[in-house]
Amino acid sequence: MSYVVKAEFPGILKEDFDASVDDGVLLIEAKKREDKNLVKNNQMIRRERSYGKFGRSFHLGPNVDDHSIFAEYQDEILQVTLPKSKPPQSRKVEVTVS
């Protein structure tokens, strides 16, 4: 069993993502670069560039195995899979009498 986080990031390239887990917090950061050019009759009329960095953080529950988290990016959708950790196993303890 796993939790799955899906987020759509139109126009963001795979290499512009950074995901990390620290102290029970999943942090997803990305950089956005966009260039817009308006050309008329082979002449540059206007050029606009915008750059920015943004991020989202998610507090993970105590039952997430943070060593097995993995992420995939395809068709502008980031999917982060957070496997659940196995619950503690109960075991029988032998009692000796002295």
N, C-alpha and C positions, 0 to 999 in steps of 0.2 A: 504494500500500500504506500501511496505517496501523495503529497500535496503538489499541485501544479499551479504555477503563476504564469499567465500569458499576458503579453503586452504588445501592442502594435506601435511600431516606430517607423512611419513612412519617411523615406528619404535618408535613413541612417544606414551607413555601411557597417558591416560586421566588425571591421577593425577599429571602429570608433566606439565600441562598447567596452566596459570594464565592469566585472562583477566580482564581489568579494564577500566573505563571511567573516565577521569578527564579533566575538562575545555575544553570540546569539542574534546577530542582526545581519540580514542580507542587504547589501548595498549594490544597486544597479546604477551606473553612471554612463552617460553617452555625450558625445560632442556632435553638434549639428553644424554643418557648413553648407551654405547655399549661395549660389551665384545666379543672378538674373541679369540677362542682357537684352536690351531692346535695340534691334538693328533694322534700319530702313534704307533701302537703296544702297546696300553694302556699306553703310556708314553707321558707326556706333552712336546711338542717341542717348542711351542711359545704361549705366552698369550699377547694379546693387549687389552688395555682399553682406551676408549676415552670418555671424558665428555665435555659438553659445554652448554652454555646458549645463546639463541638468542631471538630476539624480532622484532616485526613489529609494526609500529604505523600508524594510519589513522586519518586524520583530518575530523571530522564530519561536515556536513553542518548545517546551522541554523534550517533546517526543520526536524531534527532527534530527536525523543523523547528518550532522553538518560536514562530515568527511566524505559523504557520498553524493553531494549535490552536483548536478550538472546542468548545463544550459545549451540550447540550440537556437540558432537564428536562421529562419528561412522565410522567404516571401514577405519580408518586413515585419515578421512576428517573432518576438523573443519568447521562448518557452523555457522556464526554469523548473526543473523537477527536484522536489525536496522529499527524499525517501524518509519514511517514518522509521524511527529506531525500534528495535525489538524490545518488548516489555521485559522487565526483569523476570527471570525464571525462578519459580519457587523450587526449593529443594528440601529434602528431608535431612535433618541434622540428628545424628545419633547421640544419645545422651548416655554417658557412662556414670555409673554409681561408684563412688570410692569410699 
